[in-house]
Amino acid sequence: MKKRKWKFRIAGGAVTLLGIYLMAVGYGETITLTIATVVLIFGIAIWSMATPESYNSMTDMIAMISMEKPRKIEEFYEAYKNVDTPFGSAWLAKFYTMRQKALVFGPDAKGEYLYFWLTKDGHVGYLGYSFIEGFIKKKLTTPVYPIHEDVAENLADHLSYHSDLMMFQSELKANLEHFVKTGTVQPFQKISASQIYTFTEDYRLTGQHFDLEDTDGNLVYEIDSTVPLKTFYIYDAMHTEIFRMTKELLHALPTYRFYLYGEPYGVLKKQFALVRDQFSMELPEGKLELREYAGSIGHNYSVKLNGTMIGAIVDNMDLTVGNIMFDNAFLIGYDAKYLPQLTALAVMAARELARDKDGGFSNRS
């Protein structure tokens, strides 16, 4: 793995420097600058492929896993073929897009599945996501346990199901890494039915207002802020303050101070990242992380506590006037006790997106 690291670092560095050089000599020439930009992006991509840490920080759809020794895909198949997961047990397949065999989990009724394959030398594995069953050329084995699912018809529940798939991909990656190190497979947790809420903005002259409602349209929380939009208050249906968040001023990166039932809860800080927005906060329970991910069209965020996904914030992309004009989203929760925190994070995400649209600094490419 060290040899691979330096090979990709040197190649990526050389291509990146070439891109910078072309930008310098081609300043003012559109064609040269376009070529230079492509070369620069290509160089950064090669550099990021040197280690799993750098590669995984650049993409959500595929995760890199390093091996301490050459491996064969059959080893993983033997280990996972009798293991029941939320997406059934593993099976082997041939893909049109690669020569190697791949391990597959799924697909579901909508054609979504996860697949794992190894490089030719067996030193690196990749765990990917796809929704195109047509890529599968041949089914080499049959899963012992079929997929367990109940895919709903409406958009909200489908996005919730998609978030469940992203959570399973994260768990499967950790499980595969554990198998690589120890040779044993950990049992998979059963994905509990996530709760989904609608998060909608309402225009008011006195300040910004949001409503959080359950799937039956019942009001769960009201979120209000007066002008200027610095402090937001989260009230329950009886208008009792549950949570409060205040944006700190004079910070290089956005910083928010959180209060639970009036008591200090934690400080959420934006992390410097080139690709996507990331926030983190140290809590008595551990580390809370909010990270933008490319789960579907729009701006989506996963929320993790100590590495375990507790919720997600997903753009409501229905083409309505309200969704075009305001910050409306679906809030997905896996643990009801963290709903106030998830609501506060949804408000913060909406404010940051509005800030980016207004010309503020964004980490998104």
Secondary structure as UniProt FT lines:
FT   HELIX           2..25
FT   TURN            26..28
FT   HELIX           30..48
FT   TURN            49..50
FT   HELIX           52..56
FT   TURN            57..58
FT   STRAND          62..66
FT   HELIX           73..80
FT   TURN            81..82
FT   TURN            86..87
FT   STRAND          91..95
FT   TURN            96..97
FT   STRAND          101..105
FT   TURN            109..110
FT   STRAND          113..118
FT   TURN            120..121
FT   STRAND          124..130
FT   HELIX           133..135
FT   STRAND          136..139
FT   HELIX           155..182
FT   STRAND          195..204
FT   TURN            205..206
FT   STRAND          207..213
FT   TURN            215..216
FT   STRAND          219..226
FT   TURN            227..230
FT   STRAND          231..236
FT   TURN            237..238
FT   STRAND          241..248
FT   STRAND          255..260
FT   TURN            261..262
FT   STRAND          263..271
FT   STRAND          278..283
FT   TURN            284..285
FT   STRAND          286..293
FT   STRAND          300..305
FT   TURN            306..307
FT   STRAND          308..315
FT   HELIX           321..325
FT   STRAND          329..333
FT   HELIX           336..338
FT   HELIX           339..357
FT   TURN            358..359
//
